[in-house]
Amino acid sequence: MTITMYGIKNCDTIKKARTWLEGKGVAYDFHDYKAVGIDAARLEAWCQEHGWEVLLNRAGTTFRALPDADKQNLDQAKAIKLMVATPSMIKRPVLDLGDKRLVGFKPDVYEGAVK
């Protein structure tokens, strides 16, 4: 199974998740949104799996700094456009296990999912 972690290299949560995976000897690829970006089709698939409300990080400073007009009337299409334009608005990390994705980092969830 090929595992891919999606995120931003200097994010504290990403660092914790990477440390956890490495401590368990789990091999993974890292996809850095800042360096590589993210496409709308992948975000669409993740939204189908988890819902855009889970993927869009409304608590982050990037989202909070948006003009009020951009925050209003949010739906999946608008959320995906925001996340493609500014990937730091995607909740981190997204861990792609092949058959499913985990959003965010919780050690107990990773423990049960990563073998």
C-alpha positions in Angstrom: 0.0 0.0 0.0 1.4 3.4 -1.0 0.5 6.1 1.5 0.6 9.8 0.6 0.4 12.6 3.0 -0.9 15.9 1.7 0.0 19.1 3.5 2.4 22.0 3.9 5.9 21.2 5.1 6.2 23.8 7.8 2.8 23.1 9.4 3.0 22.0 13.1 0.3 19.4 12.7 2.1 18.0 9.6 5.3 17.8 11.6 3.5 15.8 14.4 1.9 13.4 11.9 5.2 12.9 10.0 7.0 12.2 13.3 4.3 9.7 14.3 4.5 7.9 10.9 8.3 7.8 11.0 8.3 6.6 14.6 6.1 3.6 13.5 8.3 2.9 10.5 5.5 3.7 8.1 6.8 4.7 4.6 4.9 7.5 2.9 5.2 10.0 0.1 4.7 13.7 0.9 2.8 16.0 -1.4 3.5 19.7 -0.5 0.6 21.9 -1.6 2.9 24.9 -1.6 5.3 23.3 -4.0 3.0 21.2 -6.1 -0.5 22.6 -5.6 -3.7 20.6 -5.7 -6.2 20.0 -8.4 -10.0 20.5 -8.2 -10.8 16.9 -9.3 -8.9 15.5 -6.2 -10.6 18.0 -3.9 -14.0 17.1 -5.4 -13.3 13.4 -4.7 -12.2 14.2 -1.1 -15.4 16.3 -0.7 -17.5 13.3 -1.9 -15.8 11.2 0.8 -15.7 13.6 3.7 -17.8 16.7 2.8 -16.3 20.1 2.0 -17.1 21.3 5.6 -14.5 18.8 6.9 -11.8 19.7 4.4 -12.1 23.5 4.5 -10.1 24.8 7.5 -12.3 27.7 8.7 -10.3 27.9 11.9 -7.1 28.8 10.2 -5.7 32.4 9.8 -5.8 32.2 6.0 -9.6 31.6 6.0 -10.3 34.1 8.7 -8.3 36.8 6.8 -10.6 36.4 3.7 -13.0 39.2 2.9 -16.5 38.6 4.3 -17.9 38.3 0.8 -15.7 35.2 0.2 -16.8 33.6 3.4 -20.5 34.0 2.7 -22.8 31.6 0.9 -20.2 28.8 1.0 -21.0 25.6 -0.8 -18.9 22.8 -2.2 -18.1 24.5 -5.5 -17.0 27.8 -3.8 -15.0 25.9 -1.1 -13.1 23.9 -3.8 -12.3 27.1 -5.7 -10.9 28.7 -2.4 -8.9 25.6 -1.6 -7.4 25.3 -5.1 -6.5 29.0 -5.1 -5.1 28.9 -1.5 -4.3 25.3 -0.5 -3.4 26.4 3.1 -7.2 26.5 3.6 -7.3 22.7 3.4 -7.4 21.0 6.8 -4.1 19.2 7.3 -2.9 16.6 6.9 -4.9 14.5 4.4 -3.5 11.0 4.6 -4.3 9.0 1.5 -4.3 5.3 2.3 -5.4 4.3 -1.2 -8.8 3.0 -0.2 -9.7 5.9 2.1 -8.4 9.2 3.3 -7.9 10.5 6.8 -8.4 14.2 7.4 -6.5 15.8 10.3 -4.1 14.1 12.7 -5.3 12.0 15.6 -2.8 9.4 16.8 -5.6 6.9 17.8 -7.2 7.2 14.4 -3.9 6.7 12.6 -3.1 3.7 14.9 -6.3 2.0 13.8 -5.9 2.8 10.1 -2.2 2.5 9.4 -0.9 -1.1 9.6 
